[in-house]
Amino acid sequence: METYRGMDRDKLAAAYNIRAVVPAWQEYLADWEARSAALYAGRTCTRDLFYDDASPRRRFDVFEGTRPNLPTVLYMHGGYWQWNDKEGQAFVAEGALDQGISVAIGEHTLAPAIKMAGIAEEMPQLVRAVSAHAVSAGRSPRVVLLGMSSGAHLLALTLNMVEVAGAILISGAYDLDPVRLSPLNDAIGMDHAEARACSPLHLPHTAPKPVIVAFGDAERPEIRRQGEDFHALLVGQRYPARLLPVPDTDHFSVLETLAHPDGMLCRALATLVEECEGP
């Protein structure tokens, strides 16, 4: 049986089972959905913009901020490539919007309807569409990536794009080989070649820009290690990358520090967006 770092399928299932160690995960999701619905109801938002009409999930929403000179933040939700949608995690935009920053909330086609390579191919389309929409609205063409879990992995694949000015990547898996060998792959169906080709840890990153690799300090050890390894790779490829463990948070509660204006991730995002301001 093939193993990863000495872990077989069962051990990998435990190592990547985030929900098992956060008993209140369903309460988080229900709360986030309610807060996201309130945000949509209370803020001006352009909804369901398609970056490709070949799939009903290739779409994004835009909450327009009051500072058009700043980059647009593009948020991609988590869900291990097979769960969740943009409507359920839009609440994360609240802190940034309070500081005048425009936020796009994206989503992607879910496995098993599409393979990992197909999901990965959607990301550059999304980034270009968010940039083009910003220009059409009189805002900066620059995009700052903001990804959570599988969303962090997917957006990390676009770091070389000219539209991308910087990124905050939260609790991602940047090497997909352990995912391939775990039960998570039952819905995704990756082989070794596809997992390797879609792993940011095994790709060249040739356009240095500021990147924050974050995770909750109570995160699963494998997720922490993945972040540390990806941060080390970016530094080795001359990126001004920063590793940011967020105190007293796990895989779910870490997003609370993004949604709240005084939260650690929200403050880090605001600083990064200001850094990335440009013509």
C-alpha positions, 0 to 999 in steps of 0.5 A: 500500500502506498503511503505518504510520510509514513501515513497510510489511507486511514492515517491520512483520513484522520490527519486531514479530517478537519471536522473531527477535531472541531465539534462545532463545525456545523454551528459555524457553517449555519452561523456563516450562512446567516451572516452572509445572507445579512451581508447580501441584504445589507450591502450593495452587491453585483451578483452572479457574474459569470467568468465562463458560462459553460458551468452554472458555478463559474460565477462570482459576486462583487461588493464594491468598496469606496476606494477604487484605487485599491485592488479588489480582494478575491475570496475563494471558499473552502470545502475540500473541492467538493462542498460549499458555495460563495453564498455561504462564506461571503460574511468574510468580506465584512471587515474589508468592506468597512475599510473601503476595500472591494471584495469579490466572492468566487466559486468553482465547479465541484468534484465529482462533476469535474476533475481537479485539473478542470477546477484548476483551469477555472482559476485563471479565468476567474482572476481575469474576470474579476480584474476586467470587471473592476476596470469596467467599474472604474477601479484598479485592475489589481487583484489580491487573492484571499483563499481558505482551505481548498480555496487557498490551494486553488488561488495559489495556482494563479500567483504568477498571473500579472493581475495578481498583486499579492495573496493571503492563503489560509490553511491550504494543502499545497501538495495534493499527494496526501489528498490523493492517497486519502478518502478525500480523493474518492470524489476527486479521482486524481492520479499521481500525475494530476496531483503533482501537476495541480500542486503549488508546492511542485510548481515554479513561482516566478513573479515575486509578490507579497504572500501571507501563508496563514493558519490557526495555531490550533490547526491540524499538524498536517495543515500547519506543515503544508503551510510551512513547506509552501512558505519555505518554497516561496521564500526560496523562490524570492517571494517576500512571503510571511508565515502567520499562525493565528493565535487561539484559532482552529480551521473554522474560527480562524475566519472570524479574525478575517470577518471582524475589522479588528481581527488579525487576518483582517488587519493583515489583509488591509495592510497588504491591500494598501501595499499592493495599491498601484496604477 
